[in-house]
Amino acid sequence: MARIPPSTRDQFPMFRSVPTRWHDNDLYGHMNNGIHYQLFDTVVNGWMMEVGLLEFKAEHAFIVAETGCRYHGDIMYPDVVHAGMRISKLGGSSIIWEIGLFRNDAEVAAADGKFVHVHVIREGHRPTPMSDATRAVFEPLVR
């Protein structure tokens, strides 16, 4: 089975930058794999907060149903991570995010992540369709 190649910067419509921290490195001298997942969560939810789609007391919420990561290279402190964000599927009540983590000015991703959000009614976490207005905010990121 052939390995899927890493993403490149030109495949993402939007980026968010996050500095690494001293404690992100593990004993092997690079960023611990668990930190990659924290970055996926941070960049997606940070953007959603900025555009008004993540409110902590709202009737609806987006919960994580699935995550995954393919590692291609090292990231380590004091690197700056540039996280490319795109949506590969905008469903009725779900979103499949793809995030490329780029080390400093690299053109090829050091890691590629998948992050699945499900739109739910906060009480009971039952999936519910997104409104047309909510979908419209996501549409520019669909690739």
Secondary structure, 3 states (H helix, E strand, C coil): CCCCCCCEHHHCCEEEEEECCHHHECCCCCECHHHHHHHHHHHHHHHHHHCCCCCCCCCEEEEEEEEEEEECCCCCCCCEEEEEEEEEEECCCEEEEEEEEEECCCCECCEEEEEEEEEEECCCCEECCCCHHHHHHHHHHEC
